[in-house]
Amino acid sequence: METNDLMKSLERMKSVLTDIQSAKQQVESTVNAYNTLSEKVSGLVDSIDNLSDSLSGIVNNIQKDYQGKLKQMTAESDKIVTSSNNAISKLDTSIATFNEVISQKMKEQEQYFIDTAKWQKRVIYLLFVNIVVVSILLLKVFIG
């Protein structure tokens, strides 16, 4: 029986070795799959890092562009405000000058009317004097 037991033992050992070989193949397959997955995940992680860096760059560029545009708009706004204030100042000066000219012209017209009224009074006075003189002369001629 020893041979038989030995054969059975060898069969069991063969079976165990086959199981070990199968387990070894499964471990190797799992390690290979892990290594492949690790390489792909590593590549994916690198891609995500690159994408994150690119997005950070885009965000920084947008922020810089926004700040540049904001500065430009502020400068343009300041120019518009300055230009508007200058225009308003010139308009105020023009209105003041216009008011002064109109006031002067009104004074001149008032003086003209006063002078005209004085002249008309003189003319009327002279006409009245002439009428009186002519009346006196006519009375002398007719009376005697």
Secondary structure, DSSP 8 states (H G I E B T S, - for coil): -HHHHHHHHHHHHHHHHHHHHHHHHHHHHHHHHHHHHHHHHHHHHHHHHHHHHHHHHHHHHHHHHHHHHHHHHHHHHHHHHHHHHHHHHHHHHHHHHHHHHHHHHHHHHHHHHHHHHHHHHHHHHHHHHHHHHHHHHHHHHHH-
